[in-house]
Amino acid sequence: MALLSLYEAHRRPTDLKEALAIAREATGYRTPPHPQQALHLSNRCSAALANFDVFADPDLLDEAITAATEAVDRASPDDPDLALYQSNLTAARTQRFAMLTDRCRATVEDVLLTGRSDLLSSAVADGRAAIEAAPETEPRRWVARSNTSHALRLRYEAVGEDADLDDAVELAREALALVREVSWPTSGDLQEPARGPELSCLINLSAALMTRFFVTSRPDHGDEAVALCRQAAALAQADSGLRAVTLSNLAGTLQARARGPRHSTQNAERAVRAESAEHSVNAEGHAEAARRRDLDEAVQVCRRAVEAADKPLDRAVYRANLANALLARATGPADTDEAIENARRAVQDLPKGGTEWAIATANIATALSARWQAGPADQERQAEGDEVVTEACGHWRAVVAAATVAPAVRVAAARDASVLAARAGGPGTALAFAADAVDLLPLLAWQGLRWNSRVGHLTRLPSLATDAAALAAGVDSPRRALVLAEHGRAVLWSQLLDLRGDLGALERTAPGLAGRLAEIRDQLDHQVTS
């Protein structure tokens, strides 16, 4: 302890290293243990923590926690220093919690800046470890849950594992509940409680719920997401940056709810059909009016988000969202033209190859497609129409070719391009895009996903392969039609067959590698049967 005091006075790292070396020697295993072994272990914890502060070696935290835990276990209940040992253990666990939480947050920020979704698994692992490491008295436990939820949601968007999205929602709920248990200090002249943590958790939970609603289309999921987004937007009035985020999330949920409640409309119709057809019409009319209100508000809120954004990259994301909302509303040429303009400006400022860039690029293509379909069909405008179709397909082709973009986005781009090309009288181009979509199916439902997730992704695209086969048959290519149909039908079956290769020859030449492959095969098999 004298050496630690000496370090505090002179800041010589050698003093720290020497202090830890002496502490390790003092706690070496002896028979019987030293009478003051608990005190020595606690001192070793202090020395390891001091070294970690300087050298940032995670192994030092493990050493500190191990020593402090043993000190608490060895101390008798009446040991006057027991409170000190417990305090050191809490300090060590808090340090590990802070390290893992910061590392998770930094990795997520890196992913958002670079688009490197391969880093998300390490962010999730650090976040889960932080949750486990947090002492019960740690007031920032919500941070670990919120960060981990964010990482899980991003991984779901990149990979498509349904369990990630479920965990993201659950952890975001836990984070918000923990925040609301804390009495936060007041801030500002009004002496109102600081609401930053609650706002952060509301944003995270509403984003997770919004993503889940995109998948489930359940009305209750949409209503909850909209309600939470409204709460977040109300809390964010004083912060321009966060205000833009909350407005963008609110617009996204309103837009998703406008698309999704077709299920609720159908349920409403079924519920009243037995009473009268007139009631059924009324239910459908009310649902359509509600959908239109949601879309109008989504466009207005998106415009406010663009105005509130204080960073070029954020503004580009919100412009892409505005383009999407305008396309969803599509009341006429003015909406289409404004959508194209905002999507073009967004693409200029977004990093190429990222998900946001891909969505904005696809929005340009979708808007051009809408413009073409709404245009006159006379021969004088035929050349202009061909140019619009060519440009739209070019934007979709860029998305399909971007290997860093999520497979679901690439498949959707290929499918939409194929539909437009077919309508515009280009069967060859339509077939090429349809074949690209079918070729991407194994990547969309890749073997790293759980079986149910793979099945879910494929069942959402029931006619993709058959449509491609029909296009091939339409250009007198029956052999290719058969190949495309079989390729789409046998995605999961082919994956199962890939796991059944004979490893006998490999076992004779490289038994270690063969054993590792067999282990991986067993793990993938377990995903199918569990």
Secondary structure as the mmCIF struct_conf table of DSSP 4:
data_model
#
loop_
_struct_conf.conf_type_id
_struct_conf.id
_struct_conf.beg_label_comp_id
_struct_conf.beg_label_asym_id
_struct_conf.beg_label_seq_id
_struct_conf.end_label_comp_id
_struct_conf.end_label_asym_id
_struct_conf.end_label_seq_id
HELX_RH_AL_P HELX_RH_AL_P1 ALA A 2 HIS A 10
HELX_RH_AL_P HELX_RH_AL_P2 PRO A 13 ALA A 26
TURN_TY1_P TURN_TY1_P1 THR A 27 THR A 27
BEND BEND1 GLY A 28 GLY A 28
BEND BEND2 THR A 31 PRO A 32
HELX_LH_PP_P HELX_LH_PP_P1 PRO A 33 HIS A 34
TURN_TY1_P TURN_TY1_P2 PRO A 35 GLN A 36
HELX_RH_AL_P HELX_RH_AL_P3 GLN A 37 PHE A 55
HELX_RH_AL_P HELX_RH_AL_P4 PRO A 58 ARG A 74
BEND BEND3 ALA A 75 ALA A 75
TURN_TY1_P TURN_TY1_P3 PRO A 77 ASP A 78
TURN_TY1_P TURN_TY1_P4 PRO A 80 ASP A 81
HELX_RH_AL_P HELX_RH_AL_P5 LEU A 82 THR A 114
HELX_RH_3T_P HELX_RH_3T_P1 SER A 117 LEU A 119
HELX_RH_AL_P HELX_RH_AL_P6 LEU A 120 ALA A 133
TURN_TY1_P TURN_TY1_P5 GLU A 136 THR A 137
TURN_TY1_P TURN_TY1_P6 PRO A 139 ARG A 140
HELX_RH_AL_P HELX_RH_AL_P7 ARG A 141 VAL A 159
HELX_RH_AL_P HELX_RH_AL_P8 ASP A 162 GLU A 181
BEND BEND4 VAL A 182 VAL A 182
HELX_LH_PP_P HELX_LH_PP_P2 TRP A 184 PRO A 185
STRN STRN1 THR A 186 SER A 187
TURN_TY1_P TURN_TY1_P7 GLY A 188 GLN A 191
STRN STRN2 GLU A 192 PRO A 193
HELX_LH_PP_P HELX_LH_PP_P3 ALA A 194 ALA A 194
HELX_RH_AL_P HELX_RH_AL_P9 GLY A 196 THR A 216
HELX_RH_AL_P HELX_RH_AL_P10 PRO A 219 LEU A 235
TURN_TY1_P TURN_TY1_P8 ALA A 236 ALA A 238
HELX_RH_AL_P HELX_RH_AL_P11 SER A 240 ARG A 259
TURN_TY1_P TURN_TY1_P9 GLY A 260 PRO A 261
HELX_RH_AL_P HELX_RH_AL_P12 ARG A 262 ARG A 273
TURN_TY1_P TURN_TY1_P10 ALA A 274 GLU A 275
HELX_RH_AL_P HELX_RH_AL_P13 ALA A 277 ALA A 308
BEND BEND5 LYS A 311 LYS A 311
HELX_RH_AL_P HELX_RH_AL_P14 PRO A 312 ARG A 329
BEND BEND6 GLY A 332 GLY A 332
HELX_RH_AL_P HELX_RH_AL_P15 PRO A 333 ASP A 349
BEND BEND7 LEU A 350 LEU A 350
HELX_LH_PP_P HELX_LH_PP_P4 PRO A 351 PRO A 351
TURN_TY1_P TURN_TY1_P11 LYS A 352 GLY A 353
BEND BEND8 GLY A 354 GLY A 354
HELX_RH_AL_P HELX_RH_AL_P16 THR A 355 ALA A 374
BEND BEND9 GLY A 375 GLY A 375
BEND BEND10 ASP A 378 ASP A 378
HELX_RH_3T_P HELX_RH_3T_P2 GLN A 379 ARG A 381
HELX_RH_AL_P HELX_RH_AL_P17 GLN A 382 ALA A 401
TURN_TY1_P TURN_TY1_P12 ALA A 403 THR A 404
BEND BEND11 VAL A 405 VAL A 405
HELX_RH_AL_P HELX_RH_AL_P18 PRO A 407 ARG A 423
TURN_TY1_P TURN_TY1_P13 ALA A 424 GLY A 425
HELX_RH_AL_P HELX_RH_AL_P19 PRO A 427 ASP A 439
TURN_TY1_P TURN_TY1_P14 LEU A 440 LEU A 440
HELX_RH_AL_P HELX_RH_AL_P20 LEU A 441 LEU A 444
TURN_TY1_P TURN_TY1_P15 ALA A 445 ALA A 445
TURN_TY1_P TURN_TY1_P16 GLN A 447 GLY A 448
BEND BEND12 LEU A 449 LEU A 449
HELX_RH_AL_P HELX_RH_AL_P21 TRP A 451 THR A 459
TURN_TY1_P TURN_TY1_P17 ARG A 460 ARG A 460
BEND BEND13 LEU A 461 LEU A 461
TURN_TY1_P TURN_TY1_P18 PRO A 462 SER A 463
HELX_RH_AL_P HELX_RH_AL_P22 LEU A 464 GLY A 474
TURN_TY1_P TURN_TY1_P19 VAL A 475 ASP A 476
HELX_RH_AL_P HELX_RH_AL_P23 PRO A 478 ARG A 489
TURN_TY1_P TURN_TY1_P20 ALA A 490 ALA A 490
HELX_RH_AL_P HELX_RH_AL_P24 VAL A 491 ASP A 498
TURN_TY1_P TURN_TY1_P21 LEU A 499 ARG A 500
HELX_RH_AL_P HELX_RH_AL_P25 GLY A 504 THR A 509
HELX_RH_AL_P HELX_RH_AL_P26 PRO A 511 THR A 529
#
